[in-house]
Amino acid sequence: MNQETMIIQAPALRRFIRDALMVAGLTPASAEIASDVLATADEFGVTTHGVKLLAGYLRRLQGGGARTNGQPHVLDQGAAWALVDGDSALGLLVGVYAMQIAVAKAHSAGISYVGVRNSGHFAAAGYYSLLAAKAGLIGISVANDAPSVIAPGATRAVVGTNPFSYAIPAGRHPPLLLDMAISTAAGGKVYQARMLGKPIPDNWIVGLDGLPTTNAELYPDEASLVPFGGYKGFGLALLIETLAGLLSGAAVTFGVGSWMRTADQPTLHGAAFIAIDPAVLGPRTLFLERVDRLIDELHGTPTIAGVDRIMVPGEREFANQQRAQQEPLVLSPDVAQNVRLAAERVGLEIAEYL
């Protein structure tokens, strides 16, 4: 693997992603939306779910597994709920479409659920939750995935990493933002260690014998991810599977395809988006003030030596994003390698963006 890093300005990275997706067949408007999803992750410092995924998405768009002309649409709906068919469009576009519906319904009904079927991998779940928070709502986003995580005591994977995210709006502070996989470490981090030739902690994966291993080379063919907290993570995975898959009518567990291994077939991912309007229970400004006070209280918690203050979920990511507006992004060798692969796939010269 090429071990060189890549230095690129954040706006240039956004243009590259947009241009690559347009070459692959997306409309300018769709490419702009998808580029914002991916570039935001890189600006946040969540490099496993940003431009690193682009080459794989381009491969699926070119292979037909993700439809360039897919049109997410509502199958059925009520005042506080909707069921969306993703039409095998790029999962990023489906996610934005569905959360926008959830936000609109929550503004009128107070709370909403939007279930999604026939979608695809949707990158960072936190992006969609944040859409709700920017509209003054509490947002929750979940999705299922092809099995890669064991149940405690099992020797093979039974559930996906099934991401879970929430965003809670604040007043003076940025929103509280959590985005996590139900595994101890996201699969992308194992792939990253594998590409960089680095060992991993012994609580990330287990081999076919069910025993821990630090050899990232074994994943995913000869090893599976471990759920965080044992049965706690596994139990949360099943709730997500229910909201995103069983309730929405999407594929579940082994019915969900691997977006990385296939290019010409739909993966049938499911997702769910929940939005809650705090204004239905009292003045919105009061709620935002209460969130601010909570954050201030946590910031004021006594800390151990070497820790300046307690950081709340999302705080580091927003600081990284602010820094990315002032300083160029430095993409690690594994991310840079995937950027070069994406450029080659659509015939763009990456040097023109650097």
Secondary structure, DSSP 8 states (H G I E B T S, - for coil): -----EEE-HHHHHHHHHHHHHHTT--HHHHHHHHHHHHHHHHHT-GGGSGGGHHHHHHHHHHTSS-TT---EEEEE-SSEEEEE-TT--HHHHHHHHHHHHHHHHHHHSEEEEEEEEE---S-THHHHHHHHHTTSEEEEEE--S--EE-TT-SSEEE----EEEEE--SSS--EEEEE-SBSS-HHHHHHHHHHT----TTSEEETTS-EE--GGGTTTSEEE-BTTTHHHHHHHHHHHIIIIITTT---GGGS--TTT-SSS---EEEEEEEE-GGGGS-HHHHHHHHHHHHHHHHTS---TT--S---TTHHHHHHHHHHTTS-EEE-HHHHHHHHHHHHHHT--GGGG-
